Amino acid sequence: GEIKDTRAVEPLISSLEDIDRRVRCSAAWALGEIQDTRAVEPLIAALEDNNSSVRQSAAGALSEMGVPAVEALIAAVKVNSSSIRQYATAALGKIKDTRAVEPLIAVLSDVESGAQDEAARALGRIKDSRAVEPLIAVLMDHDDSVRRDAAGALGEIKDARAVEPLIAALKDNNSSVRWSAVEALGKIKDDRAVAPLIDAQEDDDNGVRRAAIKALEDLEENKQ
């Protein structure tokens, strides 16, 4: 892979089906380095490998390929396999191509919370305002980790529409969600958050209290 000789592409694609997981991992990594588009579909198939290291290597390789892999990854987030949806979603977040925004918004409603998590994180990386309202809706999801990652994504996008819903999330029954909401409000730096963040300094969770102090410091710095 380091030499990036395109003659190696077909043999490496064949190696994605080797019996040895280490060989499959190495092949995926090498294909990511060579960045030949012939490898895109085989790497997407490898997102369903029975070994998590191979799946991660394939997702990493697709991320390395960047823009040429986007259309195939967008198609992959719509397939029946939850493993492929989850890893393809993560890869799209790393590539940060805005064509992925609407498909990723659709994944926020996925039946698998792992795919929802990845979609929220991916949308936070892309930072497109179209994701704000769908992410706000996900703050009410039944899964704690999905709510946490939605709050985190809203903090990355920094859209004022998220302020009131994030303030409401400071009352969430899960401390990681409250912590994420505090962090997000500190990043958005809207004065409406000051009083709720002062209250959050009395939270039952030490991590939330510390995050609230930091968020208030950030808001104060923003005024100077």
N, C-alpha and C positions, 0 to 999 in steps of 0.2 A: 504493500500500500504506500510506503514512504516514497518509492520511486515514481509512483503514479503512472505506471505503464498501462495504457488501456487494453493491451493484449491480455492482461491478467483478469479482466472483468468477467468473462464467461467462466473461467475456472473458479473464480471466487464465488460467483453466483451458484455454481454447482456445490461448492463447499458449504453453502448455507444449509444444505440438507445432510451434511456429514453426521455420522453417528456420534462423534465426539463433540460435546457442547463447547469445548475450548476452541476447536477448529471453527465451529459456527460463529462464535463470538469474534474471533480474529478476522474471519472473512467479512463479517458485517462492518467491523471497524475499518478494514482496508478499503471496502467499497465506499465508505463515507469519505475517506481520504482522496480516492481517485475521482469521485463525483461525476461518474458517467451515468447518464439518465437511463441506460439499460437496466441499471440495478434498482430503480425505484420500485417497480412492482414486486420483484423478489424480496426486497427488504420489507415492504408492507406485509407480504405473506409471512415473513419472519416475526412480525409483531405478535403472531399467534403461537410462536415456538413454546414448547412445554417447559423451557428453562427461562427463568426471569432475567438472568444475565444476558442471554441471547436477545431477549425482547428489548432490554435496555440498550444493548449495543446497536440493534437495528434502528431503534428510535433515534439514538444519537447520530447514526449515519445519515438518516433522512434529514435531521436538523442541519447537519453539515452541508448537505446538498443545497439547502435553501430554496430559493424561488422555483427552480425546475421541479421540485417535489411537491409544490403546494397543491396543484390541482388533484394529484393522486391522493394526497393526504386529506383533502376536503372530501373526496369520494369515500375515503376510508372511515371518516367519522360517522358515516351513515350506514355502515354494514351491520350485520347481526351480531358479529363477534364483539363482546364487551372488551376483550383484551385489545383488539385492534383499535376500537374506538378510543380507548383510554390513552394508549401510546401515541396514536396519530394526533390526538388532541394536544398532548404535551409537546410533540414535535412542532405543531403549528404555532404554539405559544413562543417557542424559541426562535422560529423564523420571523415572526412578527409581521406577516403580510396581511394587509387590511382586507384582502379578499376572503380571509378566513373568519371575519367577524360574525357575519350572519350564521354560517354553519356552526360556529362555536356557541353562539347564543342558543341555537337549537339544542345543543348538547347539555345546556344548563337544565333541561327538562328530562335528561336521560334517566332510565330506570336504575342505573348503576351509580351509586354515590361516588365511586372512584372516578368515573368519567366526568361527573358534574364538578368535582373538585378540580380536576385538570382544566376543565373549560373555564372555570372562574379564574384560576391562576393565569391561564393563557390570555384571557381578555384583559387582565390586569397588566400583563406585559405589553400587549398591543396598544393599550391606552386610547381606544376609540370611543367617542362619546355615545355611539349607538348602543353600547353595552350597559349604559348606566341604569336605565329603567329595568331591563331584565335582571341585572344583578341586585337591584333594590328588591325586586320580587322574591329573589332567592334568599334574602335575609330571613324569610319566613319558612324556609325549608325545614323538614322534620329532622334532617341529619345535621349534627353539630358541626362536623368538619366542612360541610358545604356552606353553612352560614358563616363560619370563620373565614373561609377563603373568599367568599363573596364580599365580606367587609374589607378584607385585605385588598382585593382588586379595586374596590371603590376608592380606597385610599391612594392607590397608584394613579387612577384616572383623574382624581382631584376635581370632580365636578360638584358644584354647589347644590345640585339637586339631591345629592346623597346625604347632606348634613342631617336633616331631620330624621330620616330613617336610621342613620347610624347612631344618633342620640337615643332613639328608641331601643337600639340594639344594646345599649349600655345596661339595659334591664334584663338581658337574656339570662336564662338559667344556667348557661354554660360559661365558665370563666374564660375559656380560650376565645369564645365569640366576643365577650366583653373586652378582652385584651386587644383583639384585632380591631374592634370598633374604635377603641381609644386611640390606637396607633393611627388609624385612618383619619380620624378627626384632627390629630396632630399634624398630619401631612396636608390636609385640605386648608387648615388655618382660617376657619370662619368664626367670627365672634360669637355666633349663636351657640357654639360648643363650650364657651368658657364656663358658664354656671354648671352645666351637666358634668364637665370634667372636674370641676372643684368637688362636686358630689362624689365622683368616681374615686377620689382620693380616700374615701371612707369604705371602699369596696372590701368584701370579705377576703378577696384574693390578693396576696402580696404583689404578684406580677402585674395585676391590673392597677393597683395603687401606684406602683413605680412608673408604669407607662403613663398614667394620668399626670403625674408630676412632670415628666418629660414633655408630654404634649402641651401642657400649659406653658412651660418654658419656651417651647417652639412658637406658640401663639404670641407670647410676649415679645420674643425676638422679631417677629414679623411686623410688629407695630413700630419698632425703632428705626 
